[in-house]
């Protein structure tokens, strides 16, 4: 019973941190706000369960990202285009599709807003966290995209791939806003448009 209670508190802290940061922004959310919102009786609950608020925030990002990673891996297996230009767009669709489709549900939209806050904050090395949470698709996407764009210098392409992750989060939040405004494009069209833009950015002349 005690172990179950600890796990419930930990889960509530994760949910509260995600929602509060999505609504108010990273700079406006305190440990006290999170523990109060989560209904934690111990004011030191964040430090007890996670060690620090930074570790809590990283776990919020990584927890749902693991789910996205699993779906992305499935989609990458379905990419069959051989033409480099078409293949690059298909890879980008496989990468961003799970994020955007998650926005059809409210918790997906909350995560998108949280994620944009997270990747925009210089305190967090989101690329390292993505690597740890989703090594399989992260490595494969890097290899596949590089193969499609051999004319782009490796260092320049690596920088673009890192920046494209932030761009993808912006695109996802934009789609979430369209959903909440009541006039979103079909999700397939939104994913295709986002992927086409990402591919154009990655393949722009160096």
C-alpha positions as CSV (number, residue, x, y, z in Angstrom):
1,X,0.0,0.0,0.0
2,X,2.8,2.4,0.9
3,X,4.7,1.6,-2.3
4,X,1.5,2.2,-4.3
5,X,0.9,5.5,-2.6
6,X,4.5,6.6,-3.4
7,X,3.9,5.7,-7.1
8,X,0.6,7.6,-7.1
9,X,2.3,10.7,-5.7
10,X,5.1,10.4,-8.3
11,X,2.6,10.1,-11.2
12,X,0.7,13.1,-9.9
13,X,3.8,15.2,-9.7
14,X,4.6,14.3,-13.3
15,X,1.1,15.2,-14.5
16,X,1.0,18.4,-12.6
17,X,4.4,19.5,-13.8
18,X,3.5,18.8,-17.4
19,X,0.2,20.7,-17.2
20,X,1.5,23.7,-15.2
21,X,4.5,24.2,-17.4
22,X,2.4,23.8,-20.6
23,X,0.0,26.5,-19.3
24,X,2.3,28.9,-17.5
25,X,5.8,28.4,-19.0
26,X,8.9,26.9,-17.3
27,X,10.0,30.2,-15.7
28,X,6.6,30.7,-13.9
29,X,6.3,27.3,-12.3
30,X,7.8,26.6,-8.8
31,X,8.3,23.4,-6.8
32,X,5.6,24.6,-4.4
33,X,3.1,25.0,-7.2
34,X,3.8,21.5,-8.5
35,X,3.5,19.8,-5.1
36,X,0.3,21.8,-4.2
37,X,-1.3,21.0,-7.5
38,X,-0.4,17.3,-7.2
39,X,-1.9,17.1,-3.7
40,X,1.4,15.9,-2.2
41,X,1.4,16.1,1.6
42,X,5.1,16.3,1.8
43,X,6.4,19.7,0.6
44,X,9.7,18.0,-0.3
45,X,8.0,15.4,-2.5
46,X,9.7,16.6,-5.7
47,X,13.1,16.2,-4.2
48,X,12.2,12.9,-2.6
49,X,11.0,11.4,-5.8
50,X,13.2,13.1,-8.4
51,X,16.1,14.7,-6.6
52,X,15.5,18.1,-8.2
53,X,12.9,20.0,-10.2
54,X,15.2,19.8,-13.3
55,X,15.1,16.0,-13.0
56,X,11.4,16.0,-12.7
57,X,11.0,18.1,-15.8
58,X,13.4,15.9,-17.8
59,X,11.3,12.8,-16.7
60,X,8.1,14.5,-17.9
61,X,9.7,15.0,-21.3
62,X,11.2,11.5,-21.5
63,X,8.2,9.6,-20.2
64,X,5.9,10.5,-23.1
65,X,8.7,10.7,-25.6
66,X,9.3,7.0,-25.1
67,X,5.7,6.3,-26.3
68,X,6.3,8.5,-29.3
69,X,9.6,6.8,-30.0
70,X,7.8,3.4,-30.1
71,X,5.3,4.6,-32.7
72,X,8.0,6.4,-34.7
73,X,10.0,3.2,-35.0
74,X,7.0,1.4,-36.5
75,X,6.5,4.2,-39.1
76,X,10.2,4.2,-40.1
77,X,9.9,0.6,-41.0
78,X,7.2,1.6,-43.5
79,X,9.3,4.1,-45.4
80,X,10.0,2.5,-48.8
81,X,10.7,5.5,-51.1
82,X,14.0,5.2,-52.9
83,X,14.2,8.6,-54.5
84,X,16.2,10.8,-52.0
85,X,13.9,13.8,-52.1
86,X,10.7,11.7,-51.6
87,X,12.4,9.5,-49.0
88,X,13.5,12.6,-47.0
89,X,9.9,13.8,-46.8
90,X,8.7,10.4,-45.8
91,X,11.3,10.2,-43.1
92,X,10.2,13.6,-41.8
93,X,6.6,12.4,-41.8
94,X,7.5,9.3,-39.8
95,X,9.4,11.6,-37.3
96,X,6.7,14.2,-36.7
97,X,3.6,12.2,-37.4
98,X,3.3,10.7,-33.9
99,X,3.7,14.1,-32.2
100,X,1.1,15.8,-34.3
101,X,-1.4,12.9,-34.2
102,X,-1.1,12.8,-30.4
103,X,-2.5,16.4,-30.5
104,X,-5.9,14.9,-31.4
105,X,-6.2,14.2,-27.7
106,X,-6.0,16.8,-25.0
107,X,-3.1,15.2,-23.2
108,X,-1.1,15.2,-26.5
109,X,-1.7,19.0,-26.9
110,X,-0.6,19.5,-23.3
111,X,2.6,17.6,-24.0
112,X,3.3,19.5,-27.2
113,X,3.1,22.8,-25.3
114,X,5.3,21.4,-22.5
115,X,7.8,20.1,-25.0
116,X,8.2,23.4,-26.8
117,X,8.9,25.0,-23.4
118,X,11.4,22.3,-22.6
119,X,13.4,22.3,-25.9
120,X,13.5,26.1,-25.8
121,X,15.1,26.3,-22.4
122,X,19.0,26.4,-22.4
123,X,19.2,24.6,-19.1
124,X,18.2,21.3,-20.7
125,X,20.2,19.3,-23.3
126,X,17.2,17.9,-25.1
127,X,19.3,16.2,-27.8
128,X,21.1,14.2,-25.1
129,X,17.8,13.3,-23.4
130,X,16.2,12.3,-26.8
131,X,19.3,10.1,-27.4
132,X,18.9,8.4,-24.1
133,X,15.1,8.0,-24.4
134,X,14.9,7.1,-28.0
135,X,18.2,5.8,-29.3
136,X,16.7,3.5,-31.9
137,X,14.9,6.1,-34.0
138,X,17.3,9.0,-33.2
139,X,20.3,7.1,-34.6
140,X,18.3,5.7,-37.6
141,X,16.9,9.1,-38.6
142,X,20.3,10.6,-38.5
143,X,21.8,7.9,-40.7
144,X,18.8,7.9,-43.1
145,X,18.7,11.7,-43.4
146,X,22.4,11.9,-44.0
147,X,22.1,9.3,-46.8
148,X,19.5,11.4,-48.5
149,X,21.6,14.6,-48.3
150,X,25.2,13.6,-49.0
151,X,25.9,17.0,-50.5
152,X,25.3,18.8,-47.1
153,X,28.5,19.0,-44.9
154,X,28.1,16.7,-42.0
155,X,28.6,19.3,-39.3
156,X,26.0,21.6,-41.0
157,X,23.5,18.8,-41.3
158,X,23.9,17.7,-37.7
159,X,23.1,21.3,-36.6
160,X,20.1,21.4,-38.9
161,X,18.8,18.1,-37.5
162,X,19.1,19.4,-34.0
163,X,17.3,22.6,-34.9
164,X,14.7,20.8,-36.9
165,X,13.5,19.1,-33.6
166,X,12.7,22.5,-32.2
167,X,10.9,23.5,-35.5
168,X,8.9,20.3,-35.3
169,X,7.7,21.2,-31.8
170,X,6.7,24.6,-33.0
171,X,4.7,23.0,-35.9
172,X,3.1,20.6,-33.5
173,X,2.0,23.4,-31.1
174,X,0.6,25.3,-34.1
175,X,-1.5,22.3,-35.1
176,X,-2.7,22.0,-31.5
177,X,-3.9,25.6,-31.6
178,X,-5.8,24.9,-34.8
179,X,-7.5,22.0,-33.2
180,X,-8.6,24.0,-30.2
181,X,-9.8,26.8,-32.5
182,X,-12.1,24.3,-34.1
183,X,-10.8,24.5,-37.7
184,X,-7.8,22.2,-38.1
185,X,-6.8,20.7,-41.4
186,X,-7.0,16.9,-41.7
187,X,-4.2,15.5,-39.6
188,X,-2.7,13.7,-42.7
189,X,-2.4,17.0,-44.5
190,X,-1.0,18.8,-41.5
191,X,1.7,16.1,-41.1
192,X,2.5,16.2,-44.8
193,X,2.9,20.0,-44.8
194,X,5.1,20.0,-41.7
195,X,7.3,17.2,-43.1
196,X,7.7,19.0,-46.5
197,X,8.8,22.1,-44.6
198,X,11.3,20.2,-42.5
199,X,12.7,18.4,-45.5
200,X,13.2,21.7,-47.3
201,X,15.0,23.1,-44.3
202,X,17.3,20.1,-44.0
203,X,18.1,20.0,-47.7
204,X,18.5,23.8,-48.3
205,X,21.8,24.6,-50.1
206,X,24.6,24.9,-47.6
